[in-house]
Amino acid sequence: MDGEEKDIYSQEYYMDLIPFSDSAKSATIDLIVESFYQLGLIYKEELKDFSEAVNAFETLLSCLSKNKYEPLSYYQLYASYKLLNNDSNAQEYVQN
């Protein structure tokens, strides 16, 4: 920053945060994709909350399909459903 403090209550502060250019929008989408994938991994690997892991990975695939984590997300969904002892849903992701 240039040393001046920005007013977080001003409209300009928030307008500066909105990505308007194509490259900024793309970077924002990449950040969201990365965040959802990492969220799913945290739920699955660290917190052992397999249902929430499934929610994160399914949200990633449904809202932001054709992303760099698509194949890995399918695998994580398969593994999470296996951990939930839900073989029918796990098999659904083997087909993808």
C-alpha positions as CSV (number, residue, x, y, z in Angstrom):
1,M,0.0,0.0,0.0
2,D,1.0,3.6,-0.4
3,G,0.9,4.4,3.3
4,E,-2.6,5.7,3.4
5,E,-5.3,3.9,5.2
6,K,-8.3,3.0,3.2
7,D,-11.8,3.5,4.5
8,I,-13.4,0.0,4.7
9,Y,-16.8,1.6,4.9
10,S,-16.5,3.4,1.5
11,Q,-17.9,2.2,-1.7
12,E,-14.5,2.7,-3.5
13,Y,-12.8,0.2,-1.1
14,Y,-15.1,-2.6,-2.2
15,M,-15.3,-1.5,-5.9
16,D,-11.5,-1.9,-6.0
17,L,-11.8,-5.5,-4.9
18,I,-14.2,-6.6,-7.7
19,P,-12.4,-8.4,-10.5
20,F,-13.4,-6.6,-13.8
21,S,-10.8,-7.8,-16.3
22,D,-10.8,-11.2,-17.8
23,S,-7.5,-12.1,-16.2
24,A,-8.7,-11.0,-12.8
25,K,-11.9,-13.0,-13.2
26,S,-9.9,-16.0,-14.2
27,A,-7.6,-15.7,-11.3
28,T,-10.6,-15.4,-8.9
29,I,-12.2,-18.5,-10.4
30,D,-8.9,-20.4,-10.0
31,L,-8.7,-19.3,-6.4
32,I,-12.3,-20.5,-5.7
33,V,-11.6,-23.9,-7.4
34,E,-8.4,-24.3,-5.3
35,S,-10.2,-23.3,-2.1
36,F,-13.1,-25.8,-2.6
37,Y,-10.7,-28.6,-3.4
38,Q,-8.6,-27.9,-0.3
39,L,-11.7,-27.5,1.8
40,G,-12.8,-31.0,0.8
41,L,-9.4,-32.4,1.6
42,I,-9.4,-30.7,5.0
43,Y,-12.8,-32.2,5.8
44,K,-11.8,-35.7,4.6
45,E,-8.2,-36.0,5.8
46,E,-7.9,-33.7,8.8
47,L,-11.4,-33.5,10.3
48,K,-12.7,-37.0,9.2
49,D,-16.0,-35.4,8.3
50,F,-16.7,-37.4,5.2
51,S,-20.2,-36.0,4.6
52,E,-18.9,-32.4,4.5
53,A,-16.0,-33.5,2.3
54,V,-18.6,-34.9,-0.1
55,N,-20.5,-31.6,0.0
56,A,-17.4,-29.6,-0.9
57,F,-16.3,-31.9,-3.7
58,E,-19.8,-32.1,-5.2
59,T,-20.2,-28.3,-5.0
60,L,-16.9,-27.9,-6.8
61,L,-18.0,-30.3,-9.6
62,S,-21.5,-28.9,-10.0
63,C,-20.7,-25.2,-9.8
64,L,-17.2,-25.1,-11.4
65,S,-17.0,-28.1,-13.7
66,K,-14.2,-28.7,-16.1
67,N,-11.6,-27.5,-13.6
68,K,-8.1,-28.8,-13.0
69,Y,-9.2,-30.8,-10.0
70,E,-12.1,-32.5,-11.8
71,P,-10.5,-36.0,-12.0
72,L,-9.1,-35.8,-8.4
73,S,-12.5,-34.6,-7.1
74,Y,-14.2,-37.7,-8.6
75,Y,-11.6,-39.9,-6.9
76,Q,-12.1,-38.0,-3.6
77,L,-15.8,-38.5,-3.9
78,Y,-15.3,-42.2,-4.5
79,A,-13.0,-42.5,-1.5
80,S,-15.3,-40.5,0.8
81,Y,-18.3,-42.5,-0.1
82,K,-16.3,-45.7,0.6
83,L,-15.4,-44.3,4.0
84,L,-19.1,-43.6,4.6
85,N,-19.9,-47.2,3.7
86,N,-22.0,-46.0,0.8
87,D,-20.9,-48.4,-2.0
88,S,-23.7,-47.5,-4.4
89,N,-22.7,-43.8,-4.5
90,A,-19.0,-44.7,-4.6
91,Q,-19.7,-46.8,-7.7
92,E,-21.4,-43.8,-9.3
93,Y,-18.0,-42.0,-9.3
94,V,-16.1,-45.0,-10.7
95,Q,-18.1,-44.5,-13.9
96,N,-16.9,-41.0,-14.3
